[in-house]
Amino acid sequence: MEELERICFSMPWSAEMIRSELENPSCLYLAALEGDTLVGYIGVQTVLDEGYINNVAVRPEYRRRGIASALISLLIEQAREIGLAFLTLEVRASNDAAITLYEKLGFSPVGRRRNYYEKPREDAILMTIFFTKE
């Protein structure tokens, strides 16, 4: 996971941060594997009935194959099953491909975090999918 962090993000999490997340009972991580190779993952932290997606990562050579979509869809399904009210995430304002994917899966832009990202400095679009209680 640490290698995938370095490949996918300009400010990757350290091994200690990853370990802390994986050991946190309020966090859930889903992985996509090809053989023994981690090709993608998604992580969420829950607080009461709220879900905060930390990272969505897919190896560059595996992108555009539906891996991120499958991981997010599975997470949405699990979020509904455990009764979360919503899932939310931040995405770089310039990441049109990710924004389009999130919108296709039911997320809507609900806000903007100015200068949220570094390397390069950039705004984040806050996107959320709300679940109705049945």
Disulfide bonds with the S-S distance in Angstrom:
none
